[in-house]
Amino acid sequence: MVNSAFSCKLSWFKHRVKISGEVSLYLQIYCNGEIIHVKLNISWPLKRIAKNGVDLLPRYDGDEDLQPYLAIIERERNKYWECARKFMLRDQHF
């Protein structure tokens, strides 16, 4: 069996804050000691990212963009995990 380590989490670069206070969001993918950042082409206010670094907080009451953004993030995570799962089932390196 191939020994593989996988993880996927939301990330951003603190030193790349836009004038508006927003940061571009990425998925940080860790695979067997390598880290890859996949740009999601969405941004969110840095101050409205939860302290745990996992959740986005609404920018204001009734924020209509929150759920679609969370869906985009989850869809991209699922793409990664589906691909990783296929490699693990085949007992191959990812």
N, C-alpha and C positions, 0 to 999 in steps of 0.2 A: 504494500500500500504506500502511496506517495504521501510524505509528510508535508502538509501544507498549512499555512496560517493565513487567514483571511479576515479582513474587517473593512467596514465601510461606514464613514461618518460625515456629517455636515462640517464644512470648514470654510474659512475666509482668511484673508490676510489683513491683520490689524494695521499694518503700515500702508495699506492701500485704501484708505477711507476717502471717498469722494467728497467734494465740497458740500454736498447735500447731507452728509453724514451716513450715507449708505455704503455698503460693501458688496462686492460681487460674491455670490455663493458658489461653492465648489463641493464636490464629493471627494473626500480624501480616501483613497482606496489603498489599503495595505495588503500586499500579497508576497509572502515569502521574503520578507526583509526589504522589499521595494515599496516606495510610496509614490502614488500617482495622484495628481489633482485633475479632476474632470470638471470643467467649467459648466455651470448650469444655465448660463445666460439669463440669470435673474439676480436682482439685488434687493437688499433689505436694510433698514436702518440698524447700524451696529448696536445702538442702545436698546433695540427691540428684539435682540437675540437673547434667549434665556441664559442664565448664568451657567447652566449645565452644558451649554453649547450644542444642544440637540434640538431644542424647540424654538420656533419663531413665536414671538408675542405679537398680539394685534397692535397696530400703530395707533389706533383709536377705537372707541366703542363702535361695534358694528362694521369692522374692517372687512369689506367684501373680497379683498385680495388674499386674505390669509389662507383660506381653505384651498383655493386653486394653487397657491404657491406650495403649500404642504403636499398637495397631490403631485405636483411636478417633482418634488424632491423624492417622494415615495416611489413614483414611477421609475425614476432613474436608479434608485437603490435596488428596486426589484429587477431591473435589467442586469445589473452587475451580479446580483445573487443568483439569478437564473443561469448566467454564463458560468459562474464559479461552480455551481451545483453540477452542471453538465461535466465539467472537467473532473470534479471529485468522483462522480459516479463512474467515469471511465478510467479512474485511477491514473490520471495524467497530470503533468505540471500545468499550471495556469499561466 
